[in-house]
Amino acid sequence: MSLRKKIQKKFKTRSYDLKIDALNSILAFAEQFPGDDDGEAIDLLLDHLQMQNLNSSVVDAESVQGVINLLLGANDAAEEPTFNASSLAVIDAFLVPKYRYDSVRKQFIEHTSSLPVHGEASAKTEVYRERFNLLLQRVSRDELFTRPAFDPEKSQFDNCEISPIQSLVFQMGRKWVMGVISQLEDGHFYLEDLSASYKITTGFFTENTIILAEGEMQNGIFKVINCGFPPLEDRKKTLKTHSGYDFFGSGTLTKEEKNRLKELERQAENETFVILSDIWLDDEEVLGKLEKVLDGFESLEIVPSLFVFMGNFCSRPCNLSSGSYSSLRKQFGKLGRMIGNHPRLKESSRFLFIPGPDDAGPSTVLPRCGLPNYLTEELRDVIPNAIFSSNPCRVKFYSQEIVFFRKDLLYQMRRSCLIPPSTEETDDPFEHLVYTITHQSHLCPLPLMVQPIIWNYDHSLRLYPTPHTIVLGDMSEQKVSKDRGITCFNPGSFSTDSTFVAYRPSTQEVGLSAL
């Protein structure tokens, strides 16, 4: 394969289209490394290019040349197993690709046209339809719910094949159904799929969650015997089934590129993320505690690669009626100067800011856009490598996929429960929360009346395939949960409990910390 075609293929794999002038610049760059048969120089260029947050997938010469100049100025650094910009990518919720599952073609189809924030009425219906189809195709691969084509030891009554709700009218005996818990009438909850709905005798979990229920028809009512969430699928199995899709939004990679990233990740086992939630900048006591944290990490031999600051950034709701925008702008500037007083952190660490539910913004609807530029301008002047992303947002660290979400979700989920959660397996509310969002493959499976979601961007809250790590910034106590290769933790409230987390993504080691 010619060098030109190799470059075009690598860029196409990561969803980039090259203009002629950009291709010529990359050719000239690659020809400076004649022994690079594996194309590592091109891969490194691509890694850095992804950090540029380009406005278009069409790459021009100007965008490429800036990255080339940076690499040629430090071409020896690429060989060192130290942290650099190419190891980290932050994906804003509004840039996550949208995929819809086509149940007829049995494949995902990417939505390529623009997505308006104010969707049509049909978009609300599609939210639940797409959530249902996503989980249904996942359940259809579970061996418990897959009917074997030939199995002489099993009769047709021994399997757990899922029946459409509409078919229950004509079928006898115990059946399994899958549907969305819906409140079609005040005080009356129904189990609904894409064909019909039937009243259930008691409420399970929260409204709008998707459940599997075993039962039988009695006098026109489906009497539930057992019910639960759709079984969780192993991440590797999902990726094997749906290879080639960029669900996470960080670009698709070849097998060789994935192996290279995993090797670099193993070498970066000492890299640390420091995560704090609820940093009230208008509280001098909180700022004093934060300075102690920064002092401590400044003195370490290897400083953290990334600091994640999650809102709220004010001790009271920051909206138009509060009239505190100008003072909050100064407080962000003060935070920038505080970070600037720690030269090693300023030079070697990156800082990611994620807004909280009560922070300044257009509304409380999810996903939330990043903090307004007006508030953060003074901080940006001091800390140019600060990143202000959406809530939720995604971070790719080499091969690790990490989702950050700041929301007091535990309280709202418990309050919205139709019946108390079972204590048979665990009585830990955080364990119930993690189990719910992972099995629902959704960060916030609350009713839209409780937590509004932008209909056209509901996909940005999906947890499919299941990421390696989920960080839930919550006002509740500090917790960590690990199950089936998924690490989920709550760093706690820094302002009220002085808690935070030091996390090593390469090993998924969670260090619960406090002052």
VENURJO-V405120 format. One record per residue. N is the residue number from 1. RES is the residue in one small letter. SS is DSSP state (~ for helix, > for strand, _ for the rest). OMEGA is omega in whole degrees, 0 to 359 (* if undefined). NEAR is the number of other C-alpha atoms within 12 Angstrom. Layout:
n->N res->RES ss->SS omega->OMEGA near->NEAR
n->N res->RES ss->SS omega->OMEGA near->NEAR
This chain:
n->1 res->m ss->_ omega->180 near->11
n->2 res->s ss->_ omega->181 near->13
n->3 res->l ss->~ omega->180 near->24
n->4 res->r ss->~ omega->181 near->24
n->5 res->k ss->~ omega->178 near->17
n->6 res->k ss->~ omega->178 near->23
n->7 res->i ss->~ omega->180 near->36
n->8 res->q ss->~ omega->181 near->29
n->9 res->k ss->~ omega->180 near->25
n->10 res->k ss->~ omega->180 near->34
n->11 res->f ss->~ omega->179 near->35
n->12 res->k ss->~ omega->179 near->21
n->13 res->t ss->~ omega->180 near->25
n->14 res->r ss->_ omega->173 near->29
n->15 res->s ss->_ omega->176 near->25
n->16 res->y ss->_ omega->171 near->28
n->17 res->d ss->> omega->185 near->22
n->18 res->l ss->> omega->168 near->32
n->19 res->k ss->_ omega->184 near->21
n->20 res->i ss->~ omega->182 near->19
n->21 res->d ss->~ omega->178 near->19
n->22 res->a ss->~ omega->179 near->28
n->23 res->l ss->~ omega->179 near->32
n->24 res->n ss->~ omega->179 near->24
n->25 res->s ss->~ omega->180 near->29
n->26 res->i ss->~ omega->176 near->43
n->27 res->l ss->~ omega->180 near->30
n->28 res->a ss->~ omega->179 near->23
n->29 res->f ss->~ omega->184 near->32
n->30 res->a ss->~ omega->181 near->30
n->31 res->e ss->_ omega->177 near->20
n->32 res->q ss->_ omega->180 near->18
n->33 res->f ss->_ omega->187 near->19
n->34 res->p ss->_ omega->181 near->15
n->35 res->g ss->_ omega->184 near->11
n->36 res->d ss->_ omega->183 near->16
n->37 res->d ss->_ omega->182 near->17
n->38 res->d ss->_ omega->179 near->20
n->39 res->g ss->_ omega->182 near->33
n->40 res->e ss->~ omega->178 near->26
n->41 res->a ss->~ omega->178 near->34
n->42 res->i ss->~ omega->178 near->37
n->43 res->d ss->~ omega->180 near->35
n->44 res->l ss->~ omega->177 near->36
n->45 res->l ss->~ omega->179 near->35
n->46 res->l ss->~ omega->179 near->40
n->47 res->d ss->~ omega->180 near->36
n->48 res->h ss->~ omega->181 near->29
n->49 res->l ss->~ omega->180 near->40
n->50 res->q ss->~ omega->179 near->34
n->51 res->m ss->_ omega->185 near->29
n->52 res->q ss->_ omega->181 near->26
n->53 res->n ss->_ omega->181 near->20
n->54 res->l ss->_ omega->181 near->18
n->55 res->n ss->_ omega->183 near->14
n->56 res->s ss->_ omega->176 near->17
n->57 res->s ss->_ omega->177 near->23
n->58 res->v ss->> omega->186 near->23
n->59 res->v ss->> omega->178 near->34
n->60 res->d ss->_ omega->185 near->25
n->61 res->a ss->~ omega->182 near->24
n->62 res->e ss->~ omega->180 near->23
n->63 res->s ss->~ omega->183 near->31
n->64 res->v ss->~ omega->186 near->37
n->65 res->q ss->~ omega->179 near->25
n->66 res->g ss->~ omega->179 near->22
n->67 res->v ss->~ omega->180 near->33
n->68 res->i ss->~ omega->179 near->30
n->69 res->n ss->~ omega->179 near->20
n->70 res->l ss->~ omega->182 near->21
n->71 res->l ss->~ omega->180 near->31
n->72 res->l ss->~ omega->178 near->21
n->73 res->g ss->_ omega->181 near->12
n->74 res->a ss->_ omega->186 near->15
n->75 res->n ss->_ omega->177 near->20
n->76 res->d ss->_ omega->184 near->13
n->77 res->a ss->~ omega->183 near->18
n->78 res->a ss->~ omega->182 near->26
n->79 res->e ss->~ omega->183 near->16
n->80 res->e ss->_ omega->181 near->13
n->81 res->p ss->_ omega->179 near->21
n->82 res->t ss->_ omega->181 near->24
n->83 res->f ss->_ omega->174 near->31
n->84 res->n ss->_ omega->187 near->30
n->85 res->a ss->~ omega->184 near->31
n->86 res->s ss->~ omega->181 near->31
n->87 res->s ss->~ omega->187 near->41
n->88 res->l ss->> omega->175 near->38
n->89 res->a ss->> omega->178 near->36
n->90 res->v ss->> omega->183 near->44
n->91 res->i ss->> omega->178 near->39
n->92 res->d ss->> omega->182 near->36
n->93 res->a ss->~ omega->183 near->37
n->94 res->f ss->~ omega->178 near->32
n->95 res->l ss->~ omega->179 near->33
n->96 res->v ss->_ omega->179 near->34
n->97 res->p ss->_ omega->179 near->33
n->98 res->k ss->_ omega->178 near->32
n->99 res->y ss->> omega->177 near->30
n->100 res->r ss->> omega->181 near->32
n->101 res->y ss->> omega->177 near->27
n->102 res->d ss->> omega->185 near->19
n->103 res->s ss->_ omega->178 near->20
n->104 res->v ss->_ omega->181 near->11
n->105 res->r ss->_ omega->179 near->10
n->106 res->k ss->_ omega->178 near->18
n->107 res->q ss->> omega->178 near->20
n->108 res->f ss->> omega->179 near->25
n->109 res->i ss->> omega->182 near->21
n->110 res->e ss->> omega->175 near->20
n->111 res->h ss->_ omega->187 near->18
n->112 res->t ss->_ omega->180 near->13
n->113 res->s ss->_ omega->182 near->10
n->114 res->s ss->_ omega->181 near->15
n->115 res->l ss->_ omega->178 near->21
n->116 res->p ss->_ omega->178 near->13
n->117 res->v ss->_ omega->178 near->20
n->118 res->h ss->_ omega->183 near->16
n->119 res->g ss->_ omega->176 near->19
n->120 res->e ss->_ omega->183 near->15
n->121 res->a ss->~ omega->181 near->12
n->122 res->s ss->~ omega->181 near->13
n->123 res->a ss->~ omega->179 near->22
n->124 res->k ss->~ omega->177 near->21
n->125 res->t ss->~ omega->181 near->19
n->126 res->e ss->~ omega->178 near->24
n->127 res->v ss->~ omega->183 near->34
n->128 res->y ss->~ omega->179 near->37
n->129 res->r ss->~ omega->181 near->29
n->130 res->e ss->~ omega->175 near->34
n->131 res->r ss->~ omega->182 near->41
n->132 res->f ss->~ omega->181 near->36
n->133 res->n ss->~ omega->179 near->32
n->134 res->l ss->~ omega->182 near->36
n->135 res->l ss->~ omega->180 near->40
n->136 res->l ss->~ omega->179 near->41
n->137 res->q ss->~ omega->177 near->33
n->138 res->r ss->~ omega->180 near->36
n->139 res->v ss->~ omega->183 near->34
n->140 res->s ss->_ omega->178 near->26
n->141 res->r ss->_ omega->180 near->25
n->142 res->d ss->_ omega->185 near->24
n->143 res->e ss->~ omega->179 near->16
n->144 res->l ss->~ omega->184 near->19
n->145 res->f ss->~ omega->177 near->26
n->146 res->t ss->_ omega->181 near->22
n->147 res->r ss->_ omega->180 near->22
n->148 res->p ss->_ omega->180 near->20
n->149 res->a ss->_ omega->179 near->11
n->150 res->f ss->_ omega->176 near->10
n->151 res->d ss->_ omega->185 near->12
n->152 res->p ss->_ omega->183 near->9
n->153 res->e ss->_ omega->182 near->11
n->154 res->k ss->_ omega->174 near->13
n->155 res->s ss->_ omega->181 near->13
n->156 res->q ss->_ omega->182 near->17
n->157 res->f ss->_ omega->185 near->16
n->158 res->d ss->_ omega->183 near->19
n->159 res->n ss->_ omega->181 near->23
n->160 res->c ss->_ omega->182 near->27
n->161 res->e ss->_ omega->182 near->27
n->162 res->i ss->> omega->180 near->33
n->163 res->s ss->_ omega->172 near->34
n->164 res->p ss->_ omega->183 near->26
n->165 res->i ss->~ omega->182 near->35
n->166 res->q ss->~ omega->183 near->23
n->167 res->s ss->~ omega->183 near->22
n->168 res->l ss->~ omega->180 near->29
n->169 res->v ss->~ omega->187 near->21
n->170 res->f ss->~ omega->184 near->14
n->171 res->q ss->_ omega->179 near->20
n->172 res->m ss->_ omega->177 near->18
n->173 res->g ss->_ omega->182 near->20
n->174 res->r ss->_ omega->180 near->25
n->175 res->k ss->> omega->172 near->34
n->176 res->w ss->> omega->176 near->37
n->177 res->v ss->> omega->178 near->45
n->178 res->m ss->> omega->182 near->44
n->179 res->g ss->> omega->180 near->44
n->180 res->v ss->> omega->175 near->47
n->181 res->i ss->> omega->184 near->41
n->182 res->s ss->> omega->176 near->33
n->183 res->q ss->> omega->183 near->26
n->184 res->l ss->> omega->175 near->18
n->185 res->e ss->> omega->180 near->10
n->186 res->d ss->_ omega->176 near->8
n->187 res->g ss->_ omega->181 near->15
n->188 res->h ss->> omega->183 near->18
n->189 res->f ss->> omega->184 near->27
n->190 res->y ss->> omega->173 near->35
n->191 res->l ss->> omega->191 near->42
n->192 res->e ss->> omega->171 near->33
n->193 res->d ss->_ omega->184 near->34
n->194 res->l ss->_ omega->183 near->26
n->195 res->s ss->_ omega->184 near->19
n->196 res->a ss->_ omega->179 near->21
n->197 res->s ss->> omega->176 near->28
n->198 res->y ss->> omega->181 near->39
n->199 res->k ss->> omega->175 near->29
n->200 res->i ss->_ omega->189 near->36
n->201 res->t ss->_ omega->178 near->24
n->202 res->t ss->_ omega->179 near->27
n->203 res->g ss->_ omega->178 near->30
n->204 res->f ss->_ omega->177 near->33
n->205 res->f ss->_ omega->181 near->37
n->206 res->t ss->> omega->176 near->38
n->207 res->e ss->_ omega->179 near->37
n->208 res->n ss->_ omega->173 near->39
n->209 res->t ss->_ omega->181 near->44
n->210 res->i ss->> omega->184 near->43
n->211 res->i ss->> omega->169 near->40
n->212 res->l ss->> omega->182 near->39
n->213 res->a ss->> omega->175 near->38
n->214 res->e ss->> omega->180 near->31
n->215 res->g ss->> omega->178 near->29
n->216 res->e ss->> omega->182 near->28
n->217 res->m ss->> omega->175 near->28
n->218 res->q ss->> omega->179 near->19
n->219 res->n ss->_ omega->176 near->12
n->220 res->g ss->_ omega->179 near->19
n->221 res->i ss->> omega->179 near->20
n->222 res->f ss->> omega->180 near->34
n->223 res->k ss->> omega->185 near->27
n->224 res->v ss->> omega->178 near->29
n->225 res->i ss->> omega->178 near->20
n->226 res->n ss->> omega->175 near->21
n->227 res->c ss->> omega->179 near->27
n->228 res->g ss->> omega->179 near->30
n->229 res->f ss->> omega->174 near->32
n->230 res->p ss->_ omega->182 near->38
n->231 res->p ss->_ omega->181 near->29
n->232 res->l ss->_ omega->180 near->36
n->233 res->e ss->_ omega->178 near->34
n->234 res->d ss->_ omega->183 near->25
n->235 res->r ss->~ omega->182 near->25
n->236 res->k ss->~ omega->180 near->19
n->237 res->k ss->~ omega->178 near->17
n->238 res->t ss->~ omega->182 near->26
n->239 res->l ss->~ omega->178 near->21
n->240 res->k ss->~ omega->180 near->14
n->241 res->t ss->~ omega->184 near->19
n->242 res->h ss->_ omega->179 near->23
n->243 res->s ss->_ omega->176 near->19
n->244 res->g ss->_ omega->179 near->23
n->245 res->y ss->_ omega->179 near->31
n->246 res->d ss->_ omega->181 near->27
n->247 res->f ss->_ omega->187 near->35
n->248 res->f ss->_ omega->179 near->40
n->249 res->g ss->_ omega->182 near->36
n->250 res->s ss->_ omega->180 near->39
n->251 res->g ss->_ omega->178 near->35
n->252 res->t ss->_ omega->183 near->30
n->253 res->l ss->_ omega->174 near->29
n->254 res->t ss->_ omega->179 near->21
n->255 res->k ss->~ omega->180 near->16
n->256 res->e ss->~ omega->179 near->16
n->257 res->e ss->~ omega->178 near->26
n->258 res->k ss->~ omega->179 near->19
n->259 res->n ss->~ omega->179 near->15
n->260 res->r ss->~ omega->179 near->23
n->261 res->l ss->~ omega->179 near->29
n->262 res->k ss->~ omega->178 near->22
n->263 res->e ss->~ omega->177 near->18
n->264 res->l ss->~ omega->180 near->29
n->265 res->e ss->~ omega->178 near->30
n->266 res->r ss->~ omega->179 near->25
n->267 res->q ss->~ omega->183 near->21
n->268 res->a ss->_ omega->185 near->30
n->269 res->e ss->_ omega->180 near->26
n->270 res->n ss->_ omega->180 near->26
n->271 res->e ss->_ omega->186 near->35
n->272 res->t ss->_ omega->170 near->32
n->273 res->f ss->> omega->175 near->40
n->274 res->v ss->> omega->188 near->39
n->275 res->i ss->> omega->178 near->49
n->276 res->l ss->> omega->179 near->51
n->277 res->s ss->> omega->182 near->49
n->278 res->d ss->_ omega->177 near->45
n->279 res->i ss->_ omega->184 near->44
n->280 res->w ss->_ omega->184 near->37
n->281 res->l ss->_ omega->179 near->38
n->282 res->d ss->_ omega->180 near->30
n->283 res->d ss->_ omega->183 near->24
n->284 res->e ss->~ omega->179 near->18
n->285 res->e ss->~ omega->179 near->18
n->286 res->v ss->~ omega->179 near->29
n->287 res->l ss->~ omega->177 near->29
n->288 res->g ss->~ omega->178 near->23
n->289 res->k ss->~ omega->180 near->27
n->290 res->l ss->~ omega->179 near->34
n->291 res->e ss->~ omega->177 near->26
n->292 res->k ss->~ omega->179 near->20
n->293 res->v ss->~ omega->180 near->33
n->294 res->l ss->~ omega->178 near->31
n->295 res->d ss->~ omega->182 near->21
n->296 res->g ss->~ omega->181 near->20
n->297 res->f ss->~ omega->176 near->29
n->298 res->e ss->~ omega->184 near->25
n->299 res->s ss->_ omega->180 near->16
n->300 res->l ss->_ omega->179 near->16
n->301 res->e ss->_ omega->176 near->13
n->302 res->i ss->_ omega->183 near->22
n->303 res->v ss->_ omega->180 near->31
n->304 res->p ss->_ omega->178 near->37
n->305 res->s ss->_ omega->187 near->37
n->306 res->l ss->> omega->168 near->40
n->307 res->f ss->> omega->177 near->36
n->308 res->v ss->> omega->178 near->41
n->309 res->f ss->> omega->180 near->43
n->310 res->m ss->> omega->179 near->49
n->311 res->g ss->_ omega->10 near->47
n->312 res->n ss->_ omega->179 near->39
n->313 res->f ss->_ omega->178 near->42
n->314 res->c ss->_ omega->184 near->34
n->315 res->s ss->_ omega->177 near->27
n->316 res->r ss->_ omega->180 near->24
n->317 res->p ss->_ omega->182 near->26
n->318 res->c ss->_ omega->179 near->34
n->319 res->n ss->_ omega->184 near->19
n->320 res->l ss->_ omega->182 near->15
n->321 res->s ss->_ omega->182 near->10
n->322 res->s ss->_ omega->177 near->17
n->323 res->g ss->_ omega->186 near->14
n->324 res->s ss->_ omega->184 near->23
n->325 res->y ss->~ omega->183 near->27
n->326 res->s ss->~ omega->179 near->20
n->327 res->s ss->~ omega->179 near->21
n->328 res->l ss->~ omega->176 near->35
n->329 res->r ss->~ omega->179 near->29
n->330 res->k ss->~ omega->180 near->21
n->331 res->q ss->~ omega->174 near->28
n->332 res->f ss->~ omega->176 near->37
n->333 res->g ss->~ omega->178 near->26
n->334 res->k ss->~ omega->177 near->30
n->335 res->l ss->~ omega->178 near->40
n->336 res->g ss->~ omega->179 near->33
n->337 res->r ss->~ omega->178 near->23
n->338 res->m ss->~ omega->177 near->27
n->339 res->i ss->~ omega->180 near->37
n->340 res->g ss->~ omega->178 near->30
n->341 res->n ss->_ omega->177 near->19
n->342 res->h ss->_ omega->191 near->27
n->343 res->p ss->~ omega->181 near->21
n->344 res->r ss->~ omega->178 near->23
n->345 res->l ss->~ omega->181 near->33
n->346 res->k ss->~ omega->184 near->30
n->347 res->e ss->~ omega->191 near->23
n->348 res->s ss->~ omega->182 near->29
n->349 res->s ss->_ omega->172 near->35
n->350 res->r ss->> omega->186 near->34
n->351 res->f ss->> omega->181 near->36
n->352 res->l ss->> omega->180 near->39
n->353 res->f ss->> omega->181 near->44
n->354 res->i ss->> omega->183 near->50
n->355 res->p ss->_ omega->176 near->46
n->356 res->g ss->_ omega->184 near->48
n->357 res->p ss->_ omega->182 near->42
n->358 res->d ss->_ omega->180 near->31
n->359 res->d ss->_ omega->181 near->41
n->360 res->a ss->_ omega->180 near->36
n->361 res->g ss->_ omega->184 near->29
n->362 res->p ss->_ omega->181 near->20
n->363 res->s ss->_ omega->179 near->24
n->364 res->t ss->_ omega->181 near->26
n->365 res->v ss->_ omega->177 near->29
n->366 res->l ss->> omega->353 near->39
n->367 res->p ss->_ omega->178 near->42
n->368 res->r ss->> omega->177 near->40
n->369 res->c ss->_ omega->181 near->33
n->370 res->g ss->_ omega->180 near->34
n->371 res->l ss->_ omega->181 near->39
n->372 res->p ss->_ omega->180 near->26
n->373 res->n ss->~ omega->181 near->21
n->374 res->y ss->~ omega->183 near->21
n->375 res->l ss->~ omega->191 near->31
n->376 res->t ss->~ omega->186 near->34
n->377 res->e ss->~ omega->182 near->26
n->378 res->e ss->~ omega->179 near->26
n->379 res->l ss->~ omega->180 near->32
n->380 res->r ss->~ omega->180 near->30
n->381 res->d ss->~ omega->182 near->21
n->382 res->v ss->~ omega->182 near->25
n->383 res->i ss->_ omega->185 near->32
n->384 res->p ss->_ omega->181 near->22
n->385 res->n ss->_ omega->176 near->27
n->386 res->a ss->> omega->181 near->35
n->387 res->i ss->> omega->178 near->36
n->388 res->f ss->> omega->187 near->36
n->389 res->s ss->> omega->184 near->38
n->390 res->s ss->_ omega->172 near->39
n->391 res->n ss->> omega->3 near->46
n->392 res->p ss->_ omega->173 near->48
n->393 res->c ss->> omega->183 near->46
n->394 res->r ss->> omega->179 near->39
n->395 res->v ss->> omega->175 near->40
n->396 res->k ss->> omega->177 near->33
n->397 res->f ss->> omega->190 near->41
n->398 res->y ss->_ omega->180 near->36
n->399 res->s ss->_ omega->183 near->34
n->400 res->q ss->> omega->177 near->35
n->401 res->e ss->> omega->185 near->37
n->402 res->i ss->> omega->179 near->39
n->403 res->v ss->> omega->177 near->44
n->404 res->f ss->> omega->181 near->47
n->405 res->f ss->> omega->178 near->48
n->406 res->r ss->> omega->182 near->47
n->407 res->k ss->_ omega->175 near->40
n->408 res->d ss->_ omega->191 near->31
n->409 res->l ss->~ omega->184 near->33
n->410 res->l ss->~ omega->180 near->35
n->411 res->y ss->~ omega->183 near->20
n->412 res->q ss->~ omega->178 near->23
n->413 res->m ss->~ omega->180 near->33
n->414 res->r ss->~ omega->180 near->23
n->415 res->r ss->~ omega->183 near->20
n->416 res->s ss->~ omega->181 near->27
n->417 res->c ss->> omega->178 near->29
n->418 res->l ss->_ omega->173 near->26
n->419 res->i ss->_ omega->179 near->17
n->420 res->p ss->_ omega->180 near->19
n->421 res->p ss->_ omega->180 near->27
n->422 res->s ss->_ omega->178 near->18
n->423 res->t ss->_ omega->184 near->12
n->424 res->e ss->_ omega->181 near->9
n->425 res->e ss->_ omega->179 near->11
n->426 res->t ss->_ omega->175 near->15
n->427 res->d ss->_ omega->179 near->13
n->428 res->d ss->_ omega->180 near->20
n->429 res->p ss->~ omega->181 near->28
n->430 res->f ss->~ omega->176 near->33
n->431 res->e ss->~ omega->177 near->26
n->432 res->h ss->~ omega->180 near->29
n->433 res->l ss->~ omega->180 near->40
n->434 res->v ss->~ omega->179 near->39
n->435 res->y ss->~ omega->182 near->35
n->436 res->t ss->~ omega->187 near->34
n->437 res->i ss->~ omega->179 near->38
n->438 res->t ss->~ omega->181 near->41
n->439 res->h ss->~ omega->175 near->38
n->440 res->q ss->~ omega->184 near->43
n->441 res->s ss->_ omega->182 near->39
n->442 res->h ss->> omega->183 near->38
n->443 res->l ss->_ omega->188 near->45
n->444 res->c ss->_ omega->182 near->44
n->445 res->p ss->_ omega->178 near->44
n->446 res->l ss->_ omega->173 near->38
n->447 res->p ss->_ omega->181 near->27
n->448 res->l ss->_ omega->176 near->26
n->449 res->m ss->_ omega->179 near->14
n->450 res->v ss->_ omega->178 near->22
n->451 res->q ss->_ omega->179 near->28
n->452 res->p ss->_ omega->178 near->23
n->453 res->i ss->> omega->175 near->34
n->454 res->i ss->_ omega->189 near->31
n->455 res->w ss->~ omega->184 near->32
n->456 res->n ss->~ omega->181 near->36
n->457 res->y ss->~ omega->176 near->36
n->458 res->d ss->~ omega->181 near->42
n->459 res->h ss->~ omega->181 near->41
n->460 res->s ss->~ omega->177 near->40
n->461 res->l ss->~ omega->180 near->46
n->462 res->r ss->> omega->174 near->40
n->463 res->l ss->_ omega->183 near->42
n->464 res->y ss->_ omega->350 near->40
n->465 res->p ss->_ omega->182 near->37
n->466 res->t ss->_ omega->180 near->39
n->467 res->p ss->_ omega->178 near->40
n->468 res->h ss->_ omega->186 near->37
n->469 res->t ss->> omega->175 near->41
n->470 res->i ss->> omega->179 near->45
n->471 res->v ss->> omega->181 near->50
n->472 res->l ss->> omega->177 near->45
n->473 res->g ss->> omega->188 near->46
n->474 res->d ss->_ omega->178 near->38
n->475 res->m ss->_ omega->182 near->35
n->476 res->s ss->_ omega->185 near->29
n->477 res->e ss->_ omega->181 near->28
n->478 res->q ss->_ omega->182 near->33
n->479 res->k ss->> omega->174 near->32
n->480 res->v ss->> omega->179 near->34
n->481 res->s ss->> omega->178 near->31
n->482 res->k ss->> omega->181 near->22
n->483 res->d ss->> omega->176 near->21
n->484 res->r ss->_ omega->177 near->20
n->485 res->g ss->_ omega->181 near->22
n->486 res->i ss->> omega->175 near->35
n->487 res->t ss->> omega->179 near->34
n->488 res->c ss->> omega->180 near->40
n->489 res->f ss->> omega->176 near->42
n->490 res->n ss->> omega->181 near->45
n->491 res->p ss->_ omega->183 near->44
n->492 res->g ss->_ omega->181 near->37
n->493 res->s ss->_ omega->181 near->39
n->494 res->f ss->~ omega->184 near->43
n->495 res->s ss->~ omega->184 near->35
n->496 res->t ss->~ omega->185 near->27
n->497 res->d ss->~ omega->180 near->23
n->498 res->s ss->_ omega->182 near->31
n->499 res->t ss->> omega->175 near->34
n->500 res->f ss->> omega->183 near->42
n->501 res->v ss->> omega->169 near->40
n->502 res->a ss->> omega->189 near->32
n->503 res->y ss->> omega->176 near->36
n->504 res->r ss->> omega->186 near->29
n->505 res->p ss->_ omega->183 near->44
n->506 res->s ss->_ omega->181 near->31
n->507 res->t ss->_ omega->184 near->26
n->508 res->q ss->_ omega->178 near->35
n->509 res->e ss->> omega->183 near->26
n->510 res->v ss->> omega->177 near->30
n->511 res->g ss->> omega->177 near->24
n->512 res->l ss->> omega->187 near->26
n->513 res->s ss->> omega->178 near->24
n->514 res->a ss->> omega->175 near->25
n->515 res->l ss->_ omega->* near->21
